[in-house]
């Protein structure tokens, strides 16, 4: 589950509006809306705070608890291989000369 789904699900289970959750979490309704829509990603600390405000908490699930890992199909592997080759070809074309001295903007 991603952060957007976790926040929305916790808010709805708690019977809260976005405005009420925002007030409890110490943020704005617009920010909660952006989190739920996936337009913004909360930090881990913020995600914990928002979930706690909805009466939920973040937990870690051990590997394998969500079921066995999915194996990619031959087509997916072939496509990813082609993309990797394209990226490596592009990287080979980039200039490799570095300036002998680091340049930076002058501070006032």
N, C-alpha and C positions, 0 to 999 in steps of 0.2 A: 504494500500500500504506500502511495506517495504522500507527501506532506499535505497537499491540497485535499485529498480524500480523507486523510486522518482528521484534519481540522473540521471539515464539513460533517463527517460522521459523528465526531464527538459532540459538536455543537447541536446537531439534530437530536442525538440521544439525550442530551441534557435539556432539550426543549428551549434552547436559547435562540434569540435573534442574533444576527451579526453585531448589531449595536450593543446588545447586552453582553455578549462575549467580549467585545472590544473593551467595554467599560471594566469588566472583571480582570482582563489581561493587561490593562493599562496601555492600550493602543487605540487606534481609530477604527471605525467601521470600514472605511475605505481600505485600510491595510488588511483587515480580515477578508474583505471581498477579494482583494488582489491575491492573497494566499490561497483562498478557495478556488479561484479561477486559474491558478497556476501562473499568474503574471509576475508574481514575486515569490522568491524562495526564502522562508525564514531560516535563521541560523538554528543550530541544534538547541541552543539555550532558549531562543524565542519559541521554538516549536514546543519544547517542554513546558514553558510558561503558559502558552495559549491552551495546550491540552489540559494542563492542571486547572486552568480557569473554567474549563468545561467539565471538570470532575473526571478526567481521564489521565492516563500516564503513558509514557513511551516505554516500550519494552523491546528487548532484543530476543530474537527467535534463533535458536541454533540452526546451522546448516542442516538441510534434509527435513526439517520440520514442515516445510511448505511442499514437500513431495520431492521426487527425484528430479535431478537437473534434466533439462530438455536438450537433446542432441540436435544440432543444426542439420538441416537437410543437405544433400549434396549440392543442390542449386545455391543454397545460402552460402556454403563454404566456397563454392566457385566464385560467386559474386564478391564475397569479401576478399578472396585472393586477388581478383582483378583490381579491386579498389586499392588494396595494399600495394600492388605493383605500380599503379598509377601514382600513388603518393610517393613511393620511393623514386620513381623516375623523375617526378617533379622536384623532389629534394636534391637529386643529383644535379639538376640544372641551376640550382641557386648558387650565387657567388659564395666562395669560402674565404676570401681575403678579409681579414679584420684590420681595422685601423690600429696603428701601434699605440695610439693614445686615446683614452676614453674621453669623449666630448660630452659636455653637459651644459645646460643653460646657466648663464650668470645670474646669481641672485642679487637683488637690489641691496 
